[in-house]
Amino acid sequence: MSEETKAKANNSKDENSALNKQSKELQSLVAAAEEAVTRHDHETAVAMYVKLVTALEQKVEERTAELQSANESLAERNNELAIINSVREGLAADMDLAAIFEVVGEKVHEIYPQDGISLVTYDAENDLANFRYVIENGRRLTPPPFTPDPFGRYLIESKQSILFSTAEEARTMGM
């Protein structure tokens, strides 16, 4: 069993344990409220039902937040798969490299409609970065190749990509 599978199994056990504990706490509140009703202690019964409703509302809020987080993760994964699929389609159609960058750039722009998008490759032999796809303020641009600055060199050496949420965020990083 892989480490990831073990971790998921442990998380599942922890979640089940927590759910069982919460279920027992809720059952306890229901039992206490029913007992109070039987004794005609309406004040205690109402207090128990208020606690029960409050606990249920809290659980609904927690589950809603968990589901929203899971939905966001799923949407991000779907976006990644859409980009990968557009690359696959480009390769299957025997497109040249420029056409593949065009397809991928359009898909990235469709999924992440930012102020600007740049797809850049690095030519190590000539120490030049080449813009393969650029959109800035809704306009398609074709800037010339350039020598990478220190931040660009960091991205090249670390083999990382970067996604800025806003143009201002990119400017603060020197882009």
N, C-alpha and C positions, 0 to 999 in steps of 0.2 A: 504494500500500500504506500503510495507516495506521501510525502510530507504535507502537501496541499490537501490531499484527501483526508489524512489524519486530522489536520487542523479543522476542516469543514465538519468532520464527524464530531470532534470535541465541541465545536461551536454549537452544533445541533443538539448535543446532549445538554450543554449549558442552557440553551434556550428552552428545551423541554423541561429541565429542572426548574427554571425560573417561572415558566408557565404553570407548572404543577403547584408551585408555592403560591402564586397569585390566585390560582383557582381555589386552593384550599382556604386562602384568606377571604375570598369572596363568599365561598360556601359558609364559612364561619359567620360572616356578617349576616347572611340570609337566615341562618339558624338562630342567631341571637335576636334578629328582628321578629321571626316567627314565634319564638318563645315569649318575647315581650307582648305580642298580640294575644297569645294564649292567656297570659297573666292579666290581660286588659291594661297593660302598662303602655298606653298609646304614645306617651312622650318618648319613652325609650325606643319604641318601635320606629317612630318617625326619625329619631336620631340615627338609628341603625340603617334605615333606608337611605337617608341623606348621605351617610358614609359610603354606602354601597353605590349609589349613583355617582358620587364624586370619584370613587375608585374606578368605576367603569368609564367615566368621562376621561380620566387620566390615561387609562389603558387605550382608549380609542385614539387619543392624541398621540401617544407613543407609537402605536401601530401605523397611524397616518404618516407620521414623520419617517418611520422605517420604510414604508411603501414609497413615499416620495423620493427618498434617497435611492432605493432600489430602481425606481423608474428612471431617475436621472442617470444612474450607472448604465442601465439598459439602453437608454437613448444614446449615450456616448459610445457605447460598444456598437450599436447599430450604425452610427455615423462612421466609425472606424471601418466597419465592414463594407459600407457603401463606397468608401474611398478605395479600399483594397479591391472591391469588385470592379470599379472603373479602371483600375490598373490592369486587372486580369482581362477585361474586355478589350482594352487597348492592345495588349499582347496577343490575344487571340485573333484580333483583326489585322495582325501584322502591320500595325502602325509604326511609323518611325518615331524616334525618341521625342522630337518636338511635338508631335501629335499626341503622344501619351501624356506629356506634361500639360498640354492644353486640356485634355479630358480630365486629368486629375485636378488641375487648377480650377476648372469650372465646377467640379464636384465639391472641392474644398470651399469655394466661394458660395456655392449653393447651401452647404451645410453650416458654414460659419460666415454669415454675411457681415464681415468686418469692414472698417474703413479702408483697409489695405491688406493685400495678401501677396506674399512673395515666395516663390519656390526657387531655390538657389542651389546650384551644384558647384563643386570645387574641382578645379583642374590643378592637381598637385604639380604636374610637370612644369606648368607655366606660372604657378602660384597666383591663379586668378579665380575669383568667384564669378559665376555666370548666372544672371537672372534668366530663369526658364519660363516663368510666368509671374507677371506683376499686375495687380490692380490697385490703384490708389484713388480714393475719393470717387469710386465708380468708373474710373477711366483705365483702360488697358494701356500699359506703358511698356517700352522696350529699352531699359537703361543699358549702358555699355558695361562690359565686364569690369571688375575692380579688384584691387588687392585687399584682402581681408584685414580689418582692424583687429586689435587684441580680443575684442569680444567675439568677432567672427572666427578667429583662430581657436578660441576656447570651444566654440560650438563644433568646429571641424575636428579638433583633437578628441573631444569627448563623444563625438558622433551622436550629438543630441539635436533634436529639433525643438522649436520653441513656438508657442502660440501666445500672442498678446491679445488681451480682451479689447483694448482700445489703442488708438494712435498715441494718446498721451502716455500710456504705459510703455509703448515702444520707444517713445522719445526719451523717457527717463532712463531707459537702458542703453541709450546712445544709438538707437536705430533711426 
